[in-house]
Amino acid sequence: MTMLANGVRAGLTLKQAVAQLVRDAPEPTAGELRPVERALALGVTLDAALDELLRRRPSDDLGLLVSAMSLHAQIGGNLARTLDSIAEALRERSRIQRDVLVLTSQQRYSAYVLAGLPIVVAIALYLVSPDYFAAMFAYAFTRIAVVLAAIMVVAGFVLMRAMAAVDV
């Protein structure tokens, strides 16, 4: 977006700025914008070309860009400043997502440890005392208790993972 804003700021039309972005941007950005450039060259309106891009690659971030560019095409205004603001907002969102990922990593790994610990203890118990381990499955009541314990461990794992999943 910064490259697009720089092109518009340099005096290029939006069509020219998109063409420059296709030439200069790295993949996959250039590859995704190439059909937009072709459509604009064939006379398709900017709104239609951008809507097709959004249909191919649905994304909130791309939707924000498409809305800003469509609004600029209809109303006018300082597109470069708008694109810079959107780019800054997207960079900030990305930074927050990384921070949340780091801050929730302990919770995610704790879920794995707490779910794996009963399995490790069961294997150790079987290796140390197979007779004692076999007694856990000797009676219907103990089998039910083991199944209920396994269900609770899985439910705890799922709950801990859900608690660590923060949507930014």
C-alpha positions in Angstrom: 0.0 0.0 0.0 2.9 2.3 0.7 4.2 1.8 -2.8 0.7 2.6 -4.2 0.5 5.7 -2.1 4.0 6.8 -3.2 2.9 6.3 -6.9 -0.2 8.4 -6.4 1.8 11.0 -4.4 4.3 11.2 -7.3 1.5 12.2 -9.6 0.6 8.9 -11.3 -3.0 8.1 -11.9 -4.4 5.1 -10.0 -4.2 3.0 -13.1 -0.5 3.9 -13.6 0.2 3.4 -9.9 -1.3 -0.1 -10.1 0.8 -0.9 -13.2 3.9 0.3 -11.4 3.0 -1.8 -8.4 2.7 -4.9 -10.5 6.1 -4.2 -12.0 7.9 -3.4 -8.8 6.1 -5.4 -6.0 7.4 -8.8 -5.0 5.3 -11.9 -5.4 2.5 -12.8 -4.5 1.4 -9.1 -4.5 2.3 -8.5 -8.1 0.6 -11.8 -9.2 -2.6 -10.8 -7.4 -2.7 -7.3 -8.9 -1.8 -8.4 -12.4 -5.4 -9.3 -13.3 -6.5 -5.9 -12.0 -3.9 -4.2 -14.2 -5.1 -6.2 -17.2 -8.8 -5.4 -16.5 -8.0 -1.7 -16.2 -6.1 -1.8 -19.5 -9.2 -3.4 -21.1 -11.4 -0.6 -19.9 -13.0 -2.3 -16.9 -13.9 0.2 -14.2 -11.7 0.4 -11.2 -14.6 -0.6 -8.9 -15.3 -3.8 -11.0 -11.6 -4.8 -11.1 -11.2 -4.3 -7.4 -14.4 -6.1 -6.6 -13.1 -9.1 -8.7 -9.9 -9.0 -6.7 -11.8 -9.0 -3.5 -14.0 -11.9 -4.7 -10.9 -13.9 -5.6 -9.0 -13.1 -2.3 -11.6 -12.3 0.4 -9.8 -10.5 3.3 -10.8 -7.7 5.7 -7.5 -5.9 5.0 -8.1 -6.1 1.2 -11.7 -5.0 1.7 -10.5 -1.9 3.5 -8.2 -1.1 0.6 -10.8 -1.8 -2.0 -13.3 0.4 -0.2 -10.9 3.3 0.1 -9.9 3.1 -3.6 -13.6 2.8 -4.7 -14.5 5.8 -2.5 -11.7 7.8 -3.9 -12.7 7.0 -7.5 -16.3 8.2 -6.7 -15.6 11.2 -4.5 -12.0 12.1 -4.8 -9.8 13.4 -2.0 -6.2 12.7 -0.9 -5.8 9.0 -1.8 -2.1 9.0 -0.9 -2.9 10.0 2.7 -5.7 7.6 3.0 -3.5 4.7 1.7 -0.8 5.7 4.1 -3.3 5.7 7.0 -4.6 2.2 6.0 -1.0 0.9 5.6 -0.2 2.2 9.1 -3.4 0.6 10.6 -2.6 -2.7 8.9 1.0 -2.6 10.2 -0.3 -1.9 13.7 -2.8 -4.7 13.5 0.0 -7.1 12.4 2.1 -6.0 15.3 -0.7 -6.5 17.8 -1.4 -10.0 16.3 2.3 -10.9 16.9 2.2 -9.5 20.4 -0.9 -11.5 21.2 0.7 -14.6 19.8 3.7 -14.2 22.0 1.6 -13.4 25.1 -0.6 -16.4 24.6 2.2 -18.9 23.8 2.5 -20.0 27.5 -1.2 -20.8 27.6 -1.0 -22.8 24.4 2.0 -24.8 25.5 0.5 -25.4 28.9 -2.4 -27.0 27.3 -0.1 -29.4 25.5 1.8 -30.2 28.7 -1.4 -30.7 30.8 -2.9 -32.9 28.1 0.3 -35.0 27.6 1.1 -35.4 31.3 -1.5 -38.1 32.0 -0.3 -40.1 28.9 3.3 -39.9 30.1 2.3 -40.9 33.6 0.3 -43.9 32.3 3.2 -45.0 30.1 5.6 -44.7 33.0 3.2 -46.6 35.3 2.9 -49.4 32.8 6.6 -49.7 32.4 7.3 -49.7 36.1 4.4 -51.9 37.2 2.4 -53.5 34.5 0.2 -55.4 37.0 -0.8 -52.2 38.7 -1.6 -50.7 35.4 -3.6 -53.7 34.3 -5.8 -53.4 37.5 -7.1 -50.1 36.1 -8.8 -52.0 33.3 -9.9 -55.0 35.4 -13.3 -53.7 36.4 -16.1 -51.9 34.6 -16.0 -49.1 37.2 -12.3 -48.4 36.7 -12.6 -48.5 32.9 -15.4 -45.9 33.1 -13.2 -43.8 35.4 -10.3 -43.9 32.9 -12.6 -43.0 30.0 -14.1 -40.1 32.0 -10.6 -38.9 32.9 -9.6 -39.0 29.3 -12.7 -37.0 28.3 -12.0 -34.4 31.0 -8.3 -34.1 29.8 -9.5 -33.6 26.2 -12.2 -31.1 27.3 -9.5 -29.2 29.4 -7.2 -29.1 26.4 -9.9 -27.8 24.1 -10.9 -25.2 26.7 -7.4 -24.0 27.2 -6.8 -23.7 23.5 -10.0 -21.7 23.1 -9.0 -19.4 25.9 -5.6 -18.8 24.2 -7.3 -18.0 20.8 -7.6 -14.2 20.8 -9.0 -12.6 17.6 -7.5 -9.3 16.7 
